[in-house]
Amino acid sequence: MTYVDIVTALAVLQYLVFGLKVGAARERYGVRAPAVTGHEIFERRFRVQQNTLEQLIVLLPGLYLFSRYLDPRWAAAIGVLYLLGRELYSAAYVRDPAKRGPGFGLSFLAVTVLVLGGLAGALHTLI
């Protein structure tokens, strides 16, 4: 479980870093709170943060379910793929939102595998 805990902490820290980048873009481009629209780069940073929050809600239970019912080391490894996907997504989205697909796909695939694997493992214990 230690590896899963490390990946969990890294995922939350990654989200916090994305939040700091939103704050920096807000300052740099003069987008005053509570506005969430303004300069295009600010909006891209904001969307990266929001999409990552949406993915975190699914990642965390999936990570722990997969870890509990299948294998914590595999859960952590798949979680690392999620982290890499989020980094690719962030970099691509800020440069050109149309090219965000591979990073999104990698992180979405990782989350899906974790949730479905955790569910399958839980169901298997009932049989």
C-alpha positions as CSV (number, residue, x, y, z in Angstrom):
1,M,0.0,0.0,0.0
2,T,2.9,2.3,0.4
3,Y,3.3,2.7,-3.3
4,V,-0.4,3.5,-3.7
5,D,-0.1,6.1,-0.9
6,I,2.8,7.7,-2.8
7,V,0.9,7.8,-6.1
8,T,-2.1,9.3,-4.2
9,A,0.1,12.0,-2.7
10,L,1.7,12.7,-6.1
11,A,-1.7,13.0,-7.8
12,V,-3.0,15.5,-5.2
13,L,0.3,17.4,-5.4
14,Q,0.0,17.5,-9.2
15,Y,-3.5,18.9,-8.9
16,L,-2.2,21.6,-6.5
17,V,0.6,22.5,-9.0
18,F,-2.0,22.9,-11.7
19,G,-3.9,25.1,-9.3
20,L,-0.8,27.3,-8.8
21,K,-0.4,27.6,-12.5
22,V,-4.0,28.8,-12.8
23,G,-3.3,31.4,-10.1
24,A,-0.1,32.5,-11.9
25,A,-2.0,32.8,-15.2
26,R,-4.8,34.7,-13.5
27,E,-2.2,37.2,-12.2
28,R,-0.2,37.4,-15.5
29,Y,-3.2,37.9,-17.7
30,G,-5.2,40.1,-15.4
31,V,-8.1,37.8,-14.9
32,R,-9.6,39.1,-11.6
33,A,-11.5,36.7,-9.3
34,P,-14.1,35.4,-9.5
35,A,-14.0,35.5,-13.3
36,V,-13.1,32.2,-15.0
37,T,-12.9,33.6,-18.5
38,G,-10.5,36.1,-20.0
39,H,-7.2,35.5,-21.6
40,E,-7.1,32.2,-23.6
41,I,-4.0,30.8,-21.8
42,F,-5.6,31.5,-18.5
43,E,-8.8,29.6,-19.7
44,R,-6.6,26.7,-20.8
45,R,-4.9,26.4,-17.5
46,F,-8.2,26.6,-15.7
47,R,-9.6,23.8,-17.9
48,V,-6.6,21.6,-17.2
49,Q,-7.2,22.1,-13.4
50,Q,-10.9,21.5,-13.7
51,N,-10.6,18.4,-15.8
52,T,-7.9,17.0,-13.5
53,L,-10.3,17.5,-10.5
54,E,-12.9,15.6,-12.5
55,Q,-10.5,12.7,-13.1
56,L,-9.3,12.7,-9.4
57,I,-12.8,11.9,-8.2
58,V,-12.6,8.7,-10.2
59,L,-8.9,7.9,-9.8
60,L,-8.8,7.8,-6.0
61,P,-11.5,5.2,-5.3
62,G,-10.3,3.2,-8.3
63,L,-6.7,3.2,-7.1
64,Y,-7.7,2.0,-3.6
65,L,-10.2,-0.6,-4.9
66,F,-7.7,-2.1,-7.3
67,S,-5.1,-2.1,-4.6
68,R,-7.3,-3.8,-2.1
69,Y,-8.8,-6.5,-4.3
70,L,-6.1,-7.1,-6.9
71,D,-2.5,-5.9,-6.4
72,P,-1.2,-2.6,-4.8
73,R,2.0,-2.6,-6.9
74,W,0.0,-2.9,-10.1
75,A,-2.4,-0.2,-8.8
76,A,0.5,2.1,-8.2
77,A,2.0,1.4,-11.6
78,I,-1.3,2.2,-13.3
79,G,-1.5,5.3,-11.2
80,V,1.9,6.4,-12.5
81,L,0.5,6.1,-16.0
82,Y,-2.4,8.4,-14.9
83,L,0.2,11.0,-13.6
84,L,2.1,10.9,-16.9
85,G,-1.1,11.2,-18.9
86,R,-2.1,14.3,-16.9
87,E,1.3,15.9,-17.5
88,L,1.0,15.2,-21.3
89,Y,-2.6,16.5,-21.2
90,S,-1.6,19.7,-19.4
91,A,1.3,20.5,-21.7
92,A,-0.7,19.8,-24.9
93,Y,-3.8,21.6,-23.8
94,V,-1.9,24.8,-22.9
95,R,-0.1,24.7,-26.3
96,D,-3.0,23.6,-28.5
97,P,-6.2,22.2,-27.0
98,A,-6.9,20.2,-30.2
99,K,-3.8,18.0,-29.3
100,R,-4.9,17.1,-25.8
101,G,-6.2,13.7,-26.8
102,P,-3.2,11.4,-26.1
103,G,-2.7,12.7,-22.6
104,F,-6.4,12.6,-21.9
105,G,-6.6,9.1,-23.3
106,L,-3.7,7.8,-21.2
107,S,-5.1,9.2,-18.0
108,F,-8.7,8.1,-18.8
109,L,-7.5,4.6,-19.7
110,A,-5.6,4.3,-16.4
111,V,-8.6,5.4,-14.4
112,T,-10.9,3.1,-16.2
113,V,-8.6,0.1,-15.7
114,L,-8.4,0.9,-12.0
115,V,-12.1,1.2,-11.5
116,L,-13.1,-1.8,-13.5
117,G,-10.3,-3.9,-12.0
118,G,-11.3,-2.9,-8.5
119,L,-15.0,-3.7,-9.3
120,A,-14.0,-7.1,-10.8
121,G,-11.9,-7.9,-7.8
122,A,-14.6,-7.0,-5.4
123,L,-17.2,-9.1,-7.3
124,H,-14.8,-12.0,-7.4
125,T,-14.7,-12.1,-3.6
126,L,-18.5,-12.7,-3.7
127,I,-18.2,-15.8,-5.8
